[in-house]
Every structure is written in structure tokens, then in C-alpha cells.
Amino acid sequence: MSKITNPEIVRFLKEHFPGTGFIDGLKIKYRSYICPFTSLLSYIRPGDHVGDIGCGSGQFLLLASHFARPASVYGIEISERLIQNANALFDRQSFKSYEFKTYDGDHLPERLGEMDILFLIDVLHHVPPKQQVRFIEQICAVMKPGARFILKDIDRSCPLVVFNKMHDIIFAGEAGNEISMNKAANLLRTNGMHIIEEHKRTMYVYPHYTYVAQKP
């Protein structure tokens, strides 16, 4: 896959989200300037079956379907409204190998076990602290051997985490439950995952970490 740029992503999202309001437009169309979408998309191999846990309105999977040539995309989300948005979005696309399902917050769909690569992008810090360990356990358990897990979130150990908390209060109505990068690594290793890449990157005022882990 050729290197993707943020201007390309913004142009593509502007074309596919023309009617969004000002705030939603900022969150959707320009998110790639504060979240490392270009790097995340580069992990997808042509022909991959791609899963997104906490897929929202399908924005990332739309980018994946256009830029990364996957065999299929599959997203789950707690909000029925967002699932409806995702289906409506993909109904207008030429890419038809997609499925979106509502997730009850407790039982992960077995179909995730068919995915070659699973993404969890800025979702873990929205999970209540007492449920985070079990959530990661469930994801690792459902994956097939050889599948890759991309965990991207905000590093609690960085002082800049306060800006993400303010961001979430404004846009989500709640402060996040971020964990440190080291704790995230421990969660993956405890569940038998082999970490093959790790990255830290601050974009504007957001301290991101990304782990690429594989199930043996």
C-alpha cells in the first residue's frame, strides 16, 4: 500500500461526510490530524479481513475499505444509532463486503475470531476501569491464532493526558479512564499476546501509544 497522507484522508472524508454540522465535521473530517490514522491504516494487508471494535459510525473502516484493499470489514458498536449511521454510510459505497453489528458490551461476537486484524482505537479509555482487564481478556480470547491486534489509546503516564480528558468531557460528556502505556503492554502480555511493535507519538496535545500484538 502506498503511503497515505492526511490531506488525502481529509479530502476523502469531506466527500463522504458533506452534511455534517460544525462540531461533528471537526471530529470526523479532521481527526487524522490528532489521531495517527495514516500509521494505523498501514498495518492492514491487502486481502485482510478487518475488524473494528467500537467502530462508531464506520469512519475508520470506510478509510480502510478505500485505502487498504481489505477482503472485508466488520465493525461492532454499543450504540444502535451509530451502527445505523455506519450501514447508511456503506450503503452508498461500491465496497460491499461489510457488516456492522450492535455489541451488548459483554459478549463479543464470534465473528471477530475470523478477522486477520482487529483494531481498538481510543476505545479502552471509555471502558469503566473495573471492566478493562476483562475486556482485553475477551478480545484476546476470541482472536484466531496468527491474528494481529492493534491497540491504540492515550497514555495516562504523560502529563498531556489532561487535554484528552478535556476533549472527552466536551465531545463525549465524560472524562476518560486512560491507562499507561506500560499497563497496556502488561495486559497484552498477560493474555498471551506477542508484542511485535510499539510506538509513542504526540499529535498536537494528544499523547498516543500504539501496540501491534499477535496471537501465537
ROFI-79638 format. One record per residue (C-alpha): x, y, z; residue in three letters. Coordinates in pm, whole numbers, padded with zeros to 5 digits, always signed. Layout:
XYZAla
...
***
This chain:
+00000+00000+00000Met
+00141+00341-00095Ser
+00190+00595+00182Lys
-00132+00774+00273Ile
-00128+01141+00370Thr
-00354+01338+00600Asn
-00466+01575+00320Pro
-00581+01269+00121Glu
-00779+01143+00419Ile
-00938+01484+00482Val
-01038+01521+00115Arg
-01190+01174+00114Phe
-01386+01233+00436Leu
-01513+01571+00316Lys
-01654+01398+00008Glu
-01827+01128+00212His
-01948+01338+00507Phe
-02070+01654+00330Pro
-02370+01727+00552Gly
-02220+01713+00900Thr
-02253+02006+01137Gly
-01958+02213+01254Phe
-01867+02008+01564Ile
-01928+01669+01402Asp
-01737+01792+01099Gly
-01434+01870+01313Leu
-01449+01530+01483Lys
-01491+01334+01160Ile
-01315+01520+00882Lys
-01005+01642+01063Tyr
-00947+01367+01319Arg
-00648+01234+01126Ser
-00453+01544+01235Tyr
-00481+01442+01601Ile
-00503+01064+01564Cys
-00246+00854+01370Pro
-00482+00715+01106Phe
-00210+00702+00842Thr
+00002+00471+01057Ser
-00295+00259+01162Leu
-00406+00203+00804Leu
-00056+00089+00709Ser
-00094-00223+00926Tyr
-00370-00360+00700Ile
-00252-00603+00434Arg
-00435-00643+00102Pro
-00691-00920+00141Gly
-00716-00890+00520Asp
-01045-00939+00698His
-01051-00628+00917Val
-01241-00586+01245Gly
-01300-00265+01439Asp
-01422-00285+01800Ile
-01605+00034+01890Gly
-01637+00131+01524Cys
-01857+00436+01578Gly
-02018+00549+01253Ser
-01774+00347+01043Gly
-01525+00624+00969Gln
-01206+00419+01013Phe
-01343+00117+00827Leu
-01451+00344+00543Leu
-01092+00466+00517Leu
-00969+00106+00534Ala
-01205-00006+00258Ser
-01085+00274+00030His
-00712+00295+00102Phe
-00607-00054+00218Ala
-00782-00307-00013Arg
-00917-00545+00254Pro
-01124-00853+00171Ala
-01393-00743+00417Ser
-01458-00510+00708Val
-01658-00584+01022Tyr
-01746-00335+01294Gly
-01919-00361+01631Ile
-02050-00076+01843Glu
-02269-00039+02153Ile
-02478+00242+02003Ser
-02754+00128+01767Glu
-02769+00482+01626Arg
-02403+00469+01526Leu
-02448+00125+01369Ile
-02733+00267+01162Gln
-02504+00553+01059Asn
-02232+00307+00955Ala
-02470+00095+00750Asn
-02612+00404+00581Ala
-02259+00524+00504Leu
-02151+00195+00346Phe
-02478+00151+00159Asp
-02363+00442-00058Arg
-02022+00287-00135Gln
-01910+00050-00409Ser
-01736-00167-00145Phe
-01997-00420-00034Lys
-01803-00671+00182Ser
-01902-00511+00511Tyr
-02108-00587+00820Glu
-02189-00383+01130Phe
-02341-00527+01445Lys
-02459-00389+01777Thr
-02246-00508+02069Tyr
-02411-00555+02410Asp
-02097-00452+02599Gly
-02049-00800+02744Asp
-02045-01073+02479His
-01808-01028+02186Leu
-01941-01170+01857Pro
-01775-01493+01748Glu
-01718-01344+01404Arg
-01430-01142+01547Leu
-01246-01475+01550Gly
-01250-01473+01170Glu
-01059-01144+01146Met
-00696-01124+01038Asp
-00652-00792+01215Ile
-00851-00628+01494Leu
-00843-00259+01584Phe
-00928-00100+01918Leu
-00882+00273+01859Ile
-00938+00512+02150Asp
-01199+00279+02298Val
-01027+00131+02603Leu
-01032+00461+02793His
-01411+00471+02756His
-01444+00132+02929Val
-01505+00152+03308Pro
-01179+00077+03495Pro
-01314-00236+03664Lys
-01408-00382+03325Gln
-01093-00303+03128Gln
-00898-00617+03223Val
-01185-00849+03132Arg
-01247-00657+02809Phe
-00891-00715+02687Ile
-00910-01079+02803Glu
-01222-01130+02592Gln
-01069-00974+02282Ile
-00752-01183+02305Cys
-00954-01498+02370Ala
-01179-01457+02065Val
-00891-01396+01821Met
-00767-01673+01596Lys
-00400-01782+01608Pro
-00184-01557+01395Gly
-00429-01267+01403Ala
-00297-00920+01484Arg
-00439-00683+01745Phe
-00381-00308+01709Ile
-00436-00131+02041Leu
-00423+00249+02010Lys
-00504+00473+02303Asp
-00391+00768+02513Ile
-00100+00736+02758Asp
-00208+00817+03112Arg
+00154+00847+03228Ser
+00203+01158+03011Cys
+00101+01494+03164Pro
-00068+01583+02835Leu
-00339+01328+02917Val
-00531+01618+03073Val
-00604+01752+02724Phe
-00765+01424+02621Asn
-00977+01435+02936Lys
-01096+01784+02845Met
-01159+01666+02488His
-01376+01378+02611Asp
-01569+01598+02852Ile
-01652+01836+02566Ile
-01730+01578+02297Phe
-01840+01271+02495Ala
-01968+01423+02817Gly
-01732+01220+03036Glu
-01367+01212+03135Ala
-01175+00911+03006Gly
-01028+00622+03204Asn
-00687+00617+03040Glu
-00420+00368+03144Ile
-00045+00398+03099Ser
+00137+00255+02802Met
+00320+00012+03031Asn
-00004-00115+03182Lys
-00147-00170+02835Ala
+00159-00378+02745Ala
+00117-00585+03060Asn
-00248-00651+02974Leu
-00148-00781+02632Leu
+00136-01000+02759Arg
-00072-01139+03045Thr
-00318-01262+02785Asn
-00052-01442+02585Gly
-00010-01181+02312Met
+00327-01129+02146His
+00403-00758+02104Ile
+00577-00707+01771Ile
+00569-00326+01752Glu
+00518-00039+01994Glu
+00503+00332+01921His
+00459+00658+02110Lys
+00355+00969+01924Arg
+00226+01307+02038Thr
-00002+01476+01786Met
-00084+01834+01882Tyr
-00153+01778+02255Val
-00261+01413+02243Tyr
-00008+01154+02373Pro
-00083+00838+02173His
+00055+00490+02212Tyr
+00008+00203+01969Thr
+00079-00165+02019Tyr
+00083-00420+01741Val
+00039-00761+01901Ala
-00006-01106+01755Gln
-00177-01412+01895Lys
+00056-01714+01881Pro
***
